[in-house]
């Protein structure tokens, strides 16, 4: 499944949850937006939040933007339910 995320680098605590716009999930990471560190931290956080391996999360668009689209491999129904729960968090 593809999921839109909004990355907030430099956060005090890492967290995944909350909505940004209609579809995006907020991903807060400690890493700064330097040399792709925040993007990699966001991909790891998304993998953990969805209960999949890091290798199952791939960046589709937004390498240098706070707004990104990731592709998550796994059970489509479980991933969709988890995404809905994270947006409500």
Backbone torsions as a table, in degrees:
resi	resn	phi	psi	omega
1	UNK	NA	151.4	175.3
2	UNK	-101.9	138.6	-177.2
3	UNK	-136.4	131.2	174.8
4	UNK	-81.2	138.8	176.3
5	UNK	-132.2	154.5	174.8
6	UNK	-119.9	114.6	-176.2
7	UNK	-91.3	134.7	174.9
8	UNK	-118.9	93.5	-178.6
9	UNK	-73.4	158.4	176.7
10	UNK	73.9	22.0	180.0
11	UNK	-74.2	154.4	178.7
12	UNK	-68.0	-37.7	179.2
13	UNK	-129.9	144.0	175.1
14	UNK	-80.1	135.6	179.8
15	UNK	-158.3	149.2	174.8
16	UNK	-124.4	120.5	179.5
17	UNK	155.5	152.4	-176.9
18	UNK	101.1	158.6	-176.8
19	UNK	-107.2	146.8	171.6
20	UNK	-128.4	109.9	-174.7
21	UNK	73.5	-150.2	-177.0
22	UNK	-84.1	-36.4	-169.7
23	UNK	-121.0	-24.4	-171.5
24	UNK	-76.6	145.6	175.3
25	UNK	-104.6	136.3	179.8
26	UNK	-79.5	131.7	178.0
27	UNK	-124.9	110.3	178.9
28	UNK	-96.1	129.8	-179.8
29	UNK	-131.3	151.5	178.3
30	UNK	-72.0	-34.5	-173.8
31	UNK	-61.8	146.3	175.7
32	UNK	-82.8	160.1	-179.7
33	UNK	-82.1	65.3	-179.9
34	UNK	-130.1	128.3	176.5
35	UNK	54.7	34.0	176.3
36	UNK	75.2	9.1	-178.7
37	UNK	-64.9	-41.5	-179.9
38	UNK	-66.9	-37.6	178.6
39	UNK	-63.9	-46.8	179.7
40	UNK	-63.7	-40.9	178.2
41	UNK	-64.0	-38.3	179.2
42	UNK	-65.9	-40.6	179.5
43	UNK	-65.1	-40.0	176.5
44	UNK	-64.3	-42.6	-179.6
45	UNK	-65.0	-40.0	178.3
46	UNK	-64.4	-43.8	179.1
47	UNK	-58.8	-45.5	179.7
48	UNK	-64.4	-43.1	-178.3
49	UNK	-65.0	-33.4	-179.4
50	UNK	-91.5	-4.0	177.4
51	UNK	72.0	33.8	177.8
52	UNK	-123.6	169.2	176.8
53	UNK	-73.8	156.5	178.4
54	UNK	-57.8	-35.9	-179.8
55	UNK	-66.7	-14.5	178.6
56	UNK	-89.3	1.0	178.7
57	UNK	-117.5	122.9	-176.8
58	UNK	-127.6	136.1	176.9
59	UNK	-74.6	127.2	179.1
60	UNK	-98.9	-52.0	178.3
61	UNK	-141.5	157.7	173.1
62	UNK	95.4	33.7	-177.4
63	UNK	-56.4	-35.3	-177.4
64	UNK	-114.8	16.1	-178.1
65	UNK	-116.4	158.1	174.1
66	UNK	-74.6	-26.4	177.6
67	UNK	-92.1	119.6	-175.7
68	UNK	-131.4	160.1	170.9
69	UNK	-123.5	128.3	178.7
70	UNK	-118.1	152.9	174.6
71	UNK	-110.0	127.0	-177.6
72	UNK	-114.9	126.4	-180.0
73	UNK	-95.8	133.0	179.0
74	UNK	160.3	-165.4	179.2
75	UNK	-67.7	114.8	-173.5
76	UNK	-57.5	-43.3	-178.1
77	UNK	-66.1	-45.1	179.1
78	UNK	-63.4	-41.4	-179.9
79	UNK	-65.1	-41.2	179.3
80	UNK	-64.0	-43.4	178.3
81	UNK	-64.0	-42.1	179.8
82	UNK	-64.5	-41.1	178.6
83	UNK	-61.2	-42.8	178.2
84	UNK	-62.7	-41.2	178.9
85	UNK	-65.7	-39.9	179.9
86	UNK	-67.7	-37.8	177.7
87	UNK	-63.7	-32.6	-179.5
88	UNK	-80.2	-17.7	-176.0
89	UNK	-67.9	NA	NA
